[in-house]
Amino acid sequence: MTTHVTIIGAGLGGLTLARVLHVHGIPATVYEAESSPAARAQGGMLDIHDHNGRAALQAAGLIEEFRGLVLDGRQASRAIAPDGTVLLDEPDDGTGGRPEVMRGELRRMLLDSLPAGTVRWGHKVSGVRTLGDGRHEVTFADGTTVATGLLVGADGAWSRVRPLLSDATPEYAGLSFVETYLFDADTRHPAGAKTVGGGAMYALAPGKSILAHRESGGTLHTYVVLRRPLDWFAAIDLTDPTAAIARIAREFDGWAPELTTLITGADTAPVLRPVHTLPGGHRWDRVPGVTLLGDAAHLMPPSGEGANLAMYDGAELGAALAAHPGDAEDAFTEYERALFPRSAAEAAEAVRLHELMFGDGAPHGLIAMFTGEQ
């Protein structure tokens, strides 16, 4: 295949696709809105799974590089009641079966595996239109354009490419995450550090939760989860971090101080991350010359699978294009035929997990899942 593949979005899925294409000698260009690889923080820890994330990295020929990124001990998990009682404490079993890595380091590994110039930074898409005969034109915010016969939307929840294929738009799922960090926690926030332990910590109650993960060094990454309408969050002035943190912490009055310190001890301003989803069975009719992967295709509640699925989508699409040289439509058809049922099943599981974690039965549903009873 000599036709150039145009990929919109330099997230994990788009970069995995570009890497697998490169392995097979297929040229690609990735257009990314961010100005550089360091333009923003890339999020926290990722649990990379054997059946999708690691399979994708195997297809990309990057397993050895990946192993060098794994943080030892981070597979530990504990569940804690609002009063501080430890309900479940599972140490890292040392098997490496659920390796944890930093998202930013994984992205850097993928970027470093691509030929220079593959990613074009500072290219924010303002629109995409059909030219006919399977070709499309992408317009960027600076007024420049690119025409392509093979277009892949790897541009996330608010994809500019998706409207070529689907009228679906993300809808608010009824809950939001508020994200903060505590740095040098073992020294500066010892109670919180001890509570979180060496890996992930879940303090759950119906409609509200405090989640935390130990990242590199002594950094604790905290997510407060609240089931509230968007206008409730809109009433909080996030430009005043002190007041915002105090308002959010009030939702946890009566909780153990070693838990609430994960909110009140924050070293960063709170960042609101509303959860939006696409319909669980989202699919589209085949449109020549274009397809989607990752959140652009199947945005679902956070479940630990999003990054894994995006990379797997990228690897599967790359493999399909390599297996059908000169016939991208057959490749896209084969890819989508597997994508749709896979995505629907994962979306249904993500909804089930969210109900276990944040529904009326929390925290007992999640504990039952951890112990194999659910």
C-alpha positions as CSV (number, residue, x, y, z in Angstrom):
1,M,0.0,0.0,0.0
2,T,1.5,3.3,-1.1
3,T,-1.5,5.5,-0.2
4,H,-0.7,7.8,2.7
5,V,-2.8,7.4,5.9
6,T,-3.9,10.6,7.6
7,I,-4.5,10.2,11.3
8,I,-6.1,13.0,13.3
9,G,-5.0,12.9,17.0
10,A,-1.7,11.9,18.6
11,G,-3.2,10.1,21.6
12,L,-2.2,6.5,22.4
13,G,-4.6,5.1,19.7
14,G,-3.5,7.3,16.9
15,L,0.2,6.8,17.7
16,T,-0.2,3.0,18.0
17,L,-1.8,3.0,14.5
18,A,1.0,5.1,13.1
19,R,3.6,2.8,14.7
20,V,2.0,-0.5,13.4
21,L,1.7,1.1,9.9
22,H,5.4,2.0,10.1
23,V,6.3,-1.6,11.1
24,H,4.5,-2.7,7.9
25,G,6.1,0.0,5.7
26,I,2.9,2.0,5.3
27,P,3.4,5.8,5.4
28,A,1.2,7.9,7.7
29,T,1.0,11.4,9.1
30,V,-0.5,12.3,12.4
31,Y,-2.0,15.8,12.9
32,E,-2.2,16.9,16.5
33,A,-3.8,20.1,18.0
34,E,-1.3,20.4,20.8
35,S,1.7,22.6,20.1
36,S,4.3,20.0,21.2
37,P,4.6,16.7,23.1
38,A,5.1,18.7,26.3
39,A,2.1,21.0,25.8
40,R,0.1,19.5,28.7
41,A,0.3,16.7,31.3
42,Q,-0.9,13.4,29.9
43,G,-2.8,12.0,32.8
44,G,-2.0,9.4,35.4
45,M,-1.4,5.7,35.7
46,L,-2.6,3.1,33.2
47,D,-3.2,-0.5,33.9
48,I,-2.2,-2.3,30.6
49,H,-4.1,-5.5,30.0
50,D,-2.8,-8.6,28.3
51,H,-5.7,-9.1,25.9
52,N,-5.8,-5.6,24.4
53,G,-3.2,-3.1,25.5
54,R,-0.2,-5.4,25.6
55,A,-1.4,-7.2,22.5
56,A,-1.3,-3.9,20.7
57,L,2.2,-3.1,22.0
58,Q,3.3,-6.6,20.8
59,A,2.0,-5.8,17.3
60,A,3.9,-2.5,17.5
61,G,7.1,-4.3,18.3
62,L,7.5,-2.3,21.6
63,I,7.1,-4.9,24.4
64,E,10.7,-4.6,25.6
65,E,10.6,-0.8,25.7
66,F,7.2,-1.1,27.5
67,R,8.6,-3.3,30.2
68,G,11.1,-0.6,31.0
69,L,8.3,1.8,31.9
70,V,6.4,-0.5,34.4
71,L,6.3,0.8,38.0
72,D,6.8,-2.0,40.4
73,G,4.3,-2.5,43.3
74,R,1.5,-0.4,41.8
75,Q,-0.8,-3.4,41.3
76,A,-1.8,-3.2,45.0
77,S,-5.4,-2.3,45.7
78,R,-7.4,-1.5,48.8
79,A,-11.0,-0.5,49.5
80,I,-11.7,1.7,52.5
81,A,-15.0,2.6,54.2
82,P,-15.9,6.3,54.8
83,D,-15.0,5.9,58.5
84,G,-11.5,4.7,57.5
85,T,-12.1,0.9,58.0
86,V,-10.1,-1.2,55.6
87,L,-12.5,-3.4,53.8
88,L,-10.1,-5.0,51.3
89,D,-6.3,-5.0,51.1
90,E,-4.7,-6.8,48.2
91,P,-0.9,-6.4,47.9
92,D,0.9,-6.4,44.6
93,D,1.2,-10.1,43.9
94,G,4.5,-9.6,42.0
95,T,3.3,-11.4,38.9
96,G,3.2,-8.3,36.7
97,G,-0.2,-9.4,35.3
98,R,-1.6,-5.9,35.5
99,P,1.4,-3.7,34.9
100,E,1.0,0.0,35.7
101,V,2.7,2.7,33.7
102,M,2.5,6.5,33.4
103,R,0.4,7.5,30.4
104,G,2.9,10.3,29.5
105,E,5.8,7.9,29.4
106,L,3.8,5.4,27.3
107,R,3.0,8.2,24.8
108,R,6.6,9.3,24.7
109,M,7.7,5.7,23.9
110,L,5.3,5.6,21.0
111,L,6.4,9.0,19.7
112,D,10.0,8.0,19.9
113,S,9.3,4.9,17.8
114,L,8.1,6.9,14.8
115,P,10.1,8.4,12.0
116,A,10.9,12.1,12.5
117,G,8.2,14.3,11.2
118,T,5.4,11.8,11.4
119,V,3.5,13.9,13.9
120,R,2.6,17.5,12.8
121,W,2.1,19.5,16.0
122,G,-0.1,22.6,16.3
123,H,-2.6,21.4,13.7
124,K,-6.0,21.9,15.3
125,V,-8.8,20.7,13.1
126,S,-11.6,23.1,12.4
127,G,-13.6,21.1,9.9
128,V,-13.6,18.1,7.6
129,R,-15.6,17.7,4.4
130,T,-16.2,15.0,1.8
131,L,-14.6,15.6,-1.6
132,G,-16.2,12.5,-3.2
133,D,-14.7,9.2,-4.4
134,G,-13.6,8.3,-0.9
135,R,-11.5,11.4,-0.4
136,H,-11.8,14.0,2.3
137,E,-10.4,17.4,3.1
138,V,-9.3,18.4,6.6
139,T,-9.1,22.1,7.4
140,F,-7.0,23.4,10.2
141,A,-7.4,26.4,12.5
142,D,-4.6,28.3,10.7
143,G,-6.5,28.0,7.4
144,T,-4.3,25.3,5.8
145,T,-5.9,22.1,4.4
146,V,-4.9,18.5,3.5
147,A,-6.7,16.2,1.2
148,T,-6.6,12.4,1.8
149,G,-7.9,9.2,0.6
150,L,-7.5,7.4,3.9
151,L,-8.6,9.3,7.0
152,V,-8.7,8.0,10.6
153,G,-10.3,10.0,13.4
154,A,-8.3,9.2,16.5
155,D,-9.3,12.6,18.0
156,G,-11.2,11.6,21.1
157,A,-14.6,12.4,22.6
158,W,-15.3,15.6,20.7
159,S,-14.0,14.2,17.4
160,R,-14.2,16.5,14.3
161,V,-14.0,13.4,12.1
162,R,-16.9,11.5,13.6
163,P,-19.7,13.6,11.9
164,L,-18.6,12.2,8.6
165,L,-19.8,8.8,9.8
166,S,-22.3,9.4,12.6
167,D,-24.7,11.9,14.1
168,A,-24.0,10.7,17.6
169,T,-22.7,13.2,20.1
170,P,-21.4,12.6,23.7
171,E,-23.9,13.0,26.5
172,Y,-23.2,13.7,30.1
173,A,-23.3,10.4,32.2
174,G,-24.5,12.1,35.4
175,L,-21.2,12.1,37.3
176,S,-17.9,14.0,37.2
177,F,-14.4,13.5,38.4
178,V,-12.5,16.3,40.2
179,E,-8.7,15.7,39.9
180,T,-5.9,16.8,42.2
181,Y,-2.4,15.8,43.1
182,L,-0.4,15.5,46.4
183,F,3.3,15.7,46.0
184,D,6.0,14.2,48.2
185,A,3.2,12.7,50.1
186,D,5.1,10.3,52.3
187,T,6.8,13.4,53.9
188,R,4.2,16.1,53.5
189,H,0.9,14.1,53.6
190,P,1.8,11.0,55.6
191,A,-1.8,10.1,56.7
192,G,-3.0,10.2,53.1
193,A,0.0,8.3,51.9
194,K,-0.4,5.6,54.4
195,T,-4.1,5.3,53.6
196,V,-3.5,5.0,49.8
197,G,-0.7,2.5,50.3
198,G,1.5,1.3,47.4
199,G,-1.1,1.2,44.6
200,A,-4.8,2.1,44.2
201,M,-7.2,3.1,46.9
202,Y,-11.0,3.2,46.6
203,A,-13.2,4.9,49.2
204,L,-16.7,4.5,47.9
205,A,-20.2,5.4,48.9
206,P,-23.4,5.8,46.9
207,G,-23.0,8.8,44.6
208,K,-19.7,9.9,46.0
209,S,-16.2,8.5,46.2
210,I,-12.5,9.3,46.7
211,L,-10.1,7.4,44.5
212,A,-6.3,7.7,44.6
213,H,-3.3,6.1,43.1
214,R,0.4,6.2,44.0
215,E,2.3,7.3,40.9
216,S,6.0,7.9,40.5
217,G,7.9,8.7,43.7
218,G,5.7,10.0,46.4
219,T,3.0,11.5,44.2
220,L,-0.6,10.7,45.0
221,H,-3.1,11.3,42.2
222,T,-6.6,11.8,43.6
223,Y,-10.0,11.7,41.9
224,V,-13.1,12.8,43.7
225,V,-16.2,11.4,42.1
226,L,-19.6,13.0,42.6
227,R,-22.9,12.1,41.0
228,R,-24.2,15.6,40.4
229,P,-25.7,17.6,37.5
230,L,-23.4,19.8,35.5
231,D,-25.0,23.0,36.8
232,W,-24.0,21.9,40.4
233,F,-20.3,21.9,39.3
234,A,-20.9,25.1,37.3
235,A,-21.7,26.9,40.6
236,I,-18.2,26.2,41.9
237,D,-15.6,28.8,41.1
238,L,-12.7,26.6,40.0
239,T,-10.6,29.8,39.5
240,D,-10.5,30.1,43.3
241,P,-8.8,26.7,44.1
242,T,-9.0,27.2,47.9
243,A,-12.8,27.9,47.9
244,A,-13.4,25.1,45.3
245,I,-11.5,22.5,47.3
246,A,-13.4,23.5,50.5
247,R,-16.8,23.3,48.7
248,I,-16.0,19.8,47.3
249,A,-14.6,18.6,50.6
250,R,-18.0,19.5,52.3
251,E,-19.6,16.7,50.4
252,F,-17.5,14.4,52.5
253,D,-18.2,15.8,55.9
254,G,-18.0,13.0,58.5
255,W,-15.5,10.9,56.5
256,A,-12.3,9.9,58.1
257,P,-9.7,12.7,58.1
258,E,-7.1,10.4,56.5
259,L,-9.4,10.2,53.5
260,T,-10.5,13.9,53.3
261,T,-6.9,15.0,53.5
262,L,-6.6,13.6,50.0
263,I,-8.9,16.5,49.0
264,T,-8.0,19.3,51.4
265,G,-4.2,18.6,51.1
266,A,-4.2,19.1,47.4
267,D,-1.1,20.7,46.0
268,T,-2.7,21.5,42.6
269,A,-5.9,23.4,41.7
270,P,-8.8,21.0,41.1
271,V,-9.6,20.0,37.6
272,L,-13.1,19.1,36.6
273,R,-13.5,16.2,34.3
274,P,-17.2,15.5,33.5
275,V,-17.9,12.0,32.2
276,H,-19.5,11.9,28.8
277,T,-20.4,8.8,26.8
278,L,-21.5,7.8,23.3
279,P,-24.4,5.3,22.9
280,G,-23.2,1.9,24.1
281,G,-23.9,0.3,20.7
282,H,-22.5,3.1,18.6
283,R,-21.8,2.1,15.1
284,W,-22.0,3.6,11.6
285,D,-22.5,2.6,8.0
286,R,-19.4,2.2,5.9
287,V,-18.3,5.5,4.4
288,P,-15.5,5.2,1.9
289,G,-12.1,6.5,2.9
290,V,-12.7,7.2,6.6
291,T,-13.0,5.4,10.0
292,L,-12.6,6.0,13.7
293,L,-10.8,4.5,16.7
294,G,-10.7,5.0,20.4
295,D,-13.0,7.5,22.2
296,A,-13.9,8.9,18.8
297,A,-15.6,5.6,18.1
298,H,-16.7,4.3,21.5
299,L,-16.5,6.9,24.3
300,M,-17.6,5.1,27.5
301,P,-17.4,5.6,31.2
302,P,-13.9,5.3,32.6
303,S,-13.3,1.6,33.4
304,G,-9.5,1.1,32.9
305,E,-10.1,0.0,29.4
306,G,-10.2,3.2,27.4
307,A,-6.5,3.5,26.7
308,N,-6.2,-0.2,26.2
309,L,-9.0,-0.2,23.7
310,A,-7.7,2.8,21.8
311,M,-4.3,1.1,21.4
312,Y,-5.9,-2.2,20.4
313,D,-8.1,-0.4,17.8
314,G,-5.0,1.2,16.4
315,A,-3.1,-2.1,16.2
316,E,-6.1,-3.9,14.6
317,L,-6.7,-1.2,12.0
318,G,-3.0,-1.1,11.2
319,A,-2.9,-4.9,10.8
320,A,-6.0,-4.8,8.6
321,L,-4.5,-2.2,6.3
322,A,-1.3,-4.2,6.0
323,A,-3.3,-7.4,5.2
324,H,-5.2,-5.7,2.4
325,P,-2.6,-3.9,0.3
326,G,-4.3,-1.7,-2.3
327,D,-7.8,-2.3,-0.9
328,A,-8.3,0.0,2.1
329,E,-12.1,-0.5,1.9
330,D,-11.8,-4.2,2.6
331,A,-9.4,-3.3,5.5
332,F,-11.8,-0.7,7.0
333,T,-14.8,-3.1,6.6
334,E,-12.9,-6.0,8.3
335,Y,-11.7,-3.6,11.1
336,E,-15.2,-2.2,11.8
337,R,-16.8,-5.7,11.7
338,A,-14.8,-6.6,14.7
339,L,-14.8,-3.1,16.3
340,F,-18.5,-2.7,16.7
341,P,-19.3,-5.8,18.8
342,R,-16.1,-5.5,20.8
343,S,-16.9,-1.8,21.7
344,A,-20.5,-2.6,22.6
345,A,-19.4,-5.4,25.0
346,E,-16.8,-3.2,26.6
347,A,-19.3,-0.3,27.0
348,A,-21.8,-2.5,28.7
349,E,-19.1,-3.7,31.1
350,A,-18.0,-0.2,31.8
351,V,-21.6,0.8,32.7
352,R,-21.8,-2.3,35.0
353,L,-18.5,-1.3,36.7
354,H,-19.6,2.2,37.3
355,E,-22.8,1.0,38.9
356,L,-20.8,-1.3,41.2
357,M,-18.4,1.6,42.1
358,F,-20.8,4.6,42.4
359,G,-24.3,3.2,42.5
360,D,-26.5,2.4,45.5
361,G,-24.7,-0.7,46.4
362,A,-21.2,0.9,46.8
363,P,-18.8,-0.2,48.0
364,H,-20.0,-3.8,48.4
365,G,-20.5,-4.4,44.7
366,L,-16.9,-3.5,43.9
367,I,-15.5,-5.6,46.7
368,A,-17.6,-8.6,45.5
369,M,-16.0,-8.1,42.0
370,F,-12.5,-7.9,43.4
371,T,-13.1,-11.1,45.4
372,G,-14.7,-13.0,42.5
373,E,-18.2,-13.0,44.1
374,Q,-19.7,-10.6,41.5
